[in-house]
């Protein structure tokens, strides 16, 4: 059944918005993992943990805004599985490098 409010909204656009929604939630998940890592007692880098927690919240908000846009346009939000983030080894440069790569996406 086609949505009654869906007008002039190409299927490719809907698919790209869904892809971006899933990318935003993936980034949020990775940042949350990094925040947890840097907050551990053997790391105790609370500034890094707070930064990555804030980044996670920001990415999740982006995903939520895109979901709202998708539904307003009459599209359907399609969620994909979120891949497990790579484990960090304890080097802050690795965390910063991973954050940079996520922002490039």
Secondary structure, DSSP 8 states (H G I E B T S, - for coil): ---TT--S--HHHHHHHHHHHHHHHHHHHHHHHHHHHHTSTTT--HHHHHHHHHHHHHHHHHHHHHHHHHHHTT---------------S-HHHHHHHHHHHHH-
